[in-house]
Structures are given as structure tokens and as C-alpha cells.
């Protein structure tokens, strides 16, 4: 990717309901189903007129916002630009490259799948844990389509697409023009941010710092103990593919019984790890398997887990955070001291 190419944030619905569809069909994730085909629109104003006609109940400010996002999709994105899709339900990002012009897929029954551009999805399992906080903050914008340009975002996303880590900024920070200055579209910094996701990212960063390596096994064992299991943690370096044995009852010998493997690496876990855990589960029958995959799962690993649905479950980073928060007050004092949390309430913000 050259320096002339931009990077864009895309979203696949409030619950990520179009994630898999966008990835499997090689397209951006649609949205704005009430708005008709914008193929013949040659300006932001023309798109705004169509939006206003389709959504007369909305305020003019909303018309401008939606039109700016659709114009970004049709008129501002260019071949070779990168797109980032935060995947709901996982702690992963998908990164792809725009490969063609806007197309209105009129054949789609679901109108939210009609506004698209073709995408070559390069990586679909980039762990959020390898992305620095400032870039994650930009990727938390509540918009379906917007440019991400602050803090050298395009260069950094390009590095992630190539299989590397987020290199951070080089020291020369630039800010993009706001919508009021450019009158062309929105940048991520113009939007409200998904504070729930931002909070998870912050918790993820602390866990990564305080519970790296073998310490993550201690964290998982503490969570399971708080949930009523009696745990035995393998000594560091000699686990033989089993990190924790957990059972019910005072001696940990009653059912349900768990064979747990904890992978704290900042990369997606592949299917051989699932196969290894299946072997351990068979050895310790009757038992079930739990795979803690901090960096997420590859597509083959997800399929292997689905094929063994009643034998193995997986906790990815966001799942582990959910388990921690559900029993936080029961965790040992030393765990809570290393991971200080408090509960807050906030209003729900909506996005397309």
C-alpha cells in the first residue's frame, strides 16, 4: 500500500450480524437498507437528497451523517484503500483492500446487504491485543463507514495487514480535516466512541501486562475457582498440553470436570491446538475441554470447535473478560489488586 492510500473503518451492524456475510462474499458490510441505489449520485448533496427522501422521520443532522457515510463508500473510497472490520463477539479485526467500485446488490433479499464495494480480505483474525490503544480508540467510532487517519492510522493498519504488529506512530502526528471543513465525509474522530468496547480494550491491555505467560493460567484458575471449581495448575514448563485440571466438589473429583489449555500468545490459535486438547479430554474422560485463546482463533480452529461442540468450549479475550467481571468480587485480593475494576452505567448509543 502506498502513502496515497487511505484506511477506513467499517461496521457490520449493531451486533455484527453481517460480519460473516461480508467476509465470505468479499464485500464491505452493507448497511443503510432504507436508502435506495446511489450509483447515479455524483456528490454528497445528491446522496443527502436520497437519504432525506428515504428517511423523512429523521432530523436533517442525521440525514447529513448518513449521507456522509454512504458517500464515503461510493465516492471517497478508492481501489487499494484498506478497510478494517471490528468483528463482534471476538477480540479480532478483519483487514481488507478495496478492489472495485460501488455496487448496489439489488438481488439481495436483505436490504441491509445491498450497498457494497468489493474487498479482498487479507487478514480476518488480527487480535485486538496487538493494536495500540490510540488506534483502537479510533476503531471504536459509532459509524458504519468513516475514514481513520489520525496518528498515521493508514501506515499502521498496512503493517497489520502485512502480518506485523502495530508499529505505533513515528512521532509526526497529523489530524484529518473534520466534516465541517472538508464537507466530504466523516473521520472516526468526529464520531461518538463505543465506550463499552474501549473499556474492554483497556482491561485487555492491563491483563496483557499483568498476566502475561504463565500468570494467565493463574488468572483463569482464579476465575474457575470463583465459579465453584477446585483447580490444579500445572507447574510452569511441564504441562504436557494441560495447564489446569478443574473439577467440582471439595476434592475436585466430581462432575463437571474440565481439562483446560491456556494460550496467552498474541496470535490466533490454529486447529492443531484444538486437536491436542481433544486428546487430553479423551485421556481424562469423563471430562470436557476449555481452550483459553487470548489471541483469538483461526477459521479452521473455529470449525474444529464447532465439530466438537459438546466436548470443547473456547474463551477468547472478550469471553475471559466477561467471565472475570461476572465473578470479580469473588476473586482473590491479589488478582483484584493487579486488575482494579469498577462497574459504571451509561446510556446505550446506537449505530447503523
Order of alpha helices (4+ residues) and beta strands (2+ residues): beta-alpha-alpha-alpha-beta-beta-beta-alpha-beta-alpha-alpha-alpha-alpha-beta-beta-beta-alpha-beta-alpha-beta-alpha-alpha
